[in-house]
Amino acid sequence: MTVGFVATHYPHTDHHDEFVSRVRRVADVLRSTPGCLAAECWVTAAGDAVVSIVRWESEAAQAASMQALGSADVDVAFDDREVRLREIVQLVSA
């Protein structure tokens, strides 16, 4: 069973480009981990949100990727650069 998530981030307008760069760096780290099938950065057509979409071959691969992310030199902190809380939807294949 594959697993994944869709994370929607809402950066302040003046931090939008920086936030896209942050999400792309995180996606690069995740893609480099074993079992990560895809990690992408999208922007909504309205430009108000940055969306991360990630898929793994298993829950174990996801857990390992998230652990690797914790020790990587990337910025994943929620702070005042975002106008509202992130929305994260966990997925499992049907």
Sine and cosine of phi, psi and omega as CSV:
sin_phi,cos_phi,sin_psi,cos_psi,sin_omega,cos_omega
0.00,0.00,0.80,-0.60,0.08,-1.00
-1.00,0.10,0.45,-0.89,0.01,-1.00
-0.75,-0.66,0.26,-0.97,0.03,-1.00
-0.16,-0.99,-0.10,-0.99,0.13,-0.99
-0.44,-0.90,0.37,-0.93,0.16,-0.99
-0.85,-0.52,0.87,-0.49,0.01,-1.00
-0.90,-0.43,0.83,-0.55,0.00,-1.00
-0.96,-0.29,0.83,-0.56,-0.05,-1.00
-0.92,-0.40,0.58,-0.81,-0.05,-1.00
-0.84,-0.54,0.99,0.17,-0.02,-1.00
-0.97,0.24,0.46,-0.89,0.18,-0.98
-0.85,0.52,0.52,-0.85,-0.02,-1.00
-0.79,0.61,-0.67,0.74,-0.04,-1.00
-0.96,0.27,-0.11,0.99,0.05,-1.00
-0.91,-0.40,0.11,0.99,-0.11,-0.99
-0.85,0.53,-0.81,0.59,-0.05,-1.00
-0.89,0.45,-0.66,0.75,0.06,-1.00
-0.87,0.49,-0.64,0.77,-0.03,-1.00
-0.93,0.36,-0.63,0.77,0.08,-1.00
-0.85,0.52,-0.69,0.73,0.04,-1.00
-0.88,0.47,-0.67,0.74,0.03,-1.00
-0.86,0.51,-0.75,0.66,-0.04,-1.00
-0.91,0.42,-0.62,0.78,0.05,-1.00
-0.89,0.45,-0.64,0.76,0.04,-1.00
-0.90,0.44,-0.66,0.75,0.05,-1.00
-0.89,0.46,-0.70,0.72,0.02,-1.00
-0.87,0.50,-0.64,0.77,0.04,-1.00
-0.86,0.51,-0.71,0.71,0.01,-1.00
-0.89,0.45,-0.73,0.68,-0.03,-1.00
-0.88,0.48,-0.69,0.72,0.01,-1.00
-0.88,0.48,-0.44,0.90,-0.04,-1.00
-0.99,0.16,-0.10,1.00,-0.03,-1.00
-1.00,-0.05,0.57,-0.82,0.01,-1.00
-0.86,0.51,0.70,-0.72,0.05,-1.00
1.00,0.02,-0.12,0.99,0.08,-1.00
-0.99,0.15,0.87,-0.50,-0.05,-1.00
-1.00,0.06,-0.51,0.86,-0.01,-1.00
-0.23,-0.97,0.57,-0.83,0.11,-0.99
-0.53,-0.85,0.88,-0.48,-0.11,-0.99
-0.75,-0.66,0.41,-0.91,0.09,-1.00
-0.89,-0.45,0.80,-0.60,0.03,-1.00
-0.83,-0.56,0.35,-0.94,0.11,-0.99
-0.82,-0.58,0.69,-0.72,0.03,-1.00
-0.90,0.45,0.46,-0.89,0.00,-1.00
-0.85,0.53,-0.55,0.84,0.03,-1.00
-0.97,0.26,-0.29,0.96,0.02,-1.00
0.98,0.18,0.17,0.98,-0.06,-1.00
-1.00,-0.04,-0.15,0.99,-0.05,-1.00
-0.59,-0.80,0.46,-0.89,0.09,-1.00
-0.91,-0.42,0.77,-0.64,-0.12,-0.99
-0.88,-0.48,0.78,-0.63,0.10,-0.99
-0.98,-0.20,0.74,-0.67,0.08,-1.00
-0.80,-0.60,0.86,-0.51,-0.07,-1.00
-0.73,-0.68,0.64,-0.77,0.05,-1.00
-0.76,-0.65,0.60,-0.80,0.05,-1.00
-0.78,-0.62,0.35,-0.94,0.02,-1.00
-0.97,0.25,-0.29,0.96,-0.01,-1.00
-0.28,-0.96,0.22,-0.98,0.08,-1.00
-0.90,0.44,-0.60,0.80,0.02,-1.00
-0.89,0.45,-0.65,0.76,0.03,-1.00
-0.91,0.42,-0.64,0.77,0.04,-1.00
-0.88,0.47,-0.72,0.69,-0.01,-1.00
-0.87,0.48,-0.67,0.75,0.01,-1.00
-0.91,0.42,-0.65,0.76,0.03,-1.00
-0.90,0.44,-0.68,0.74,-0.01,-1.00
-0.92,0.39,-0.58,0.82,0.06,-1.00
-0.92,0.40,-0.68,0.74,0.04,-1.00
-0.89,0.46,-0.61,0.80,0.02,-1.00
-0.89,0.46,-0.60,0.80,0.00,-1.00
-0.90,0.44,-0.46,0.89,0.00,-1.00
-0.98,-0.20,0.01,1.00,0.02,-1.00
-1.00,0.10,0.34,-0.94,0.00,-1.00
-1.00,0.01,0.92,0.39,0.03,-1.00
-0.76,-0.65,0.42,-0.91,-0.05,-1.00
-0.99,-0.14,0.95,-0.32,0.03,-1.00
-0.88,-0.47,0.13,0.99,-0.07,-1.00
-0.94,0.34,0.65,-0.76,0.16,-0.99
-1.00,0.10,0.75,-0.66,0.01,-1.00
-0.44,-0.90,-0.24,-0.97,-0.11,-0.99
-0.96,0.29,0.06,1.00,0.14,-0.99
-0.97,0.24,-0.21,0.98,0.01,-1.00
-0.94,-0.33,0.65,-0.76,-0.08,-1.00
-0.99,0.11,-0.31,0.95,0.05,-1.00
-0.41,-0.91,0.22,-0.98,-0.03,-1.00
-0.88,0.48,0.53,-0.85,0.08,-1.00
-0.93,0.36,0.49,-0.87,0.09,-1.00
-0.93,-0.38,0.86,-0.51,-0.03,-1.00
-0.85,-0.52,0.84,-0.55,0.02,-1.00
-0.92,-0.39,0.87,-0.48,0.06,-1.00
-0.99,0.14,0.62,-0.79,-0.05,-1.00
-0.80,-0.60,0.51,-0.86,0.18,-0.98
-0.73,-0.68,0.56,-0.83,-0.02,-1.00
-0.94,0.33,0.52,-0.86,-0.01,-1.00
-0.98,-0.21,0.00,0.00,0.00,0.00
